[in-house]
Amino acid sequence: MGAPKNGGLRLLFDRRLRLEFRGAKITTYAGLLAVRELDEMMGLTDMAADLIEDKRTGKNIQHQVSGLLRQSVYARLAGYEDTNDHEGLSRDPAMRAVIGKRALERTAASSGTVSRFETEILTQEQNIDALATLNSGWVSKAVSLSLAKEVILDIDSSESPVHGNQEGSAYNGHLLKPKSRQYLPLRHLAVVPLRVCLALEDAPSVHVHW
């Protein structure tokens, strides 16, 4: 971001946008602009969009894959998982700004368009396989842009005991109960970036603290 002398903050991903306080024009999702700035710097959504095969052949395609993917992801970041919510989100100024291009000029995609994107395009076998490679691609990108020599994943768990070998559970020796197994789904999610970092040349050392 840049701070011009006349006030407001310019956004790097779209220099036409400037953050200013105007009480008459309010959006609930201004925090998405900061995420979009990081996305632009690292090229995360563009990397994913390049992997997705779009078989649409119509002449009236109004929303490109990158915009649809960004809208789908950013809506979830805003707390909306149901595609029905996109009818209202498509007109929100912050959501339109982070999607960019046509959304900024008019509106973002409708609920029906986003639904078809998620259920017809993303579910194609080749696209599922392509998206499965994103974890390693994104971690590699993050590592390449970082000057850190060490990464510490400090993950605390709440006390949520389980019985037997329930999926997503792990032993936690810090709790007082003997033979305590707790529900720790993040433990398994942390393995992905850990494995990727260990496989990368010149990658920072990774330590996981529980």
Buried (B, 14 or more C-beta within 10 A) or exposed (E): EEEEEEEEBBBEBBEEBBBEEEEEEEBEBEEBBEBBBEBBEBBBBEBBBEBBEBEEEEEEEEBBBBBBBBBBBBBEEBEBEEBEBBBEBBEBBBBBBBBBBBBBEEBBBBBEBBBBBBEEBBEBEEBEEBBEEEBBBBBBBBBEEEEEEEBEBEEEBEEEEBEEEEEEBBEBEEEEEEEBBBBBEBBEBBEEBBBBBEEBEEBBEBEBEB
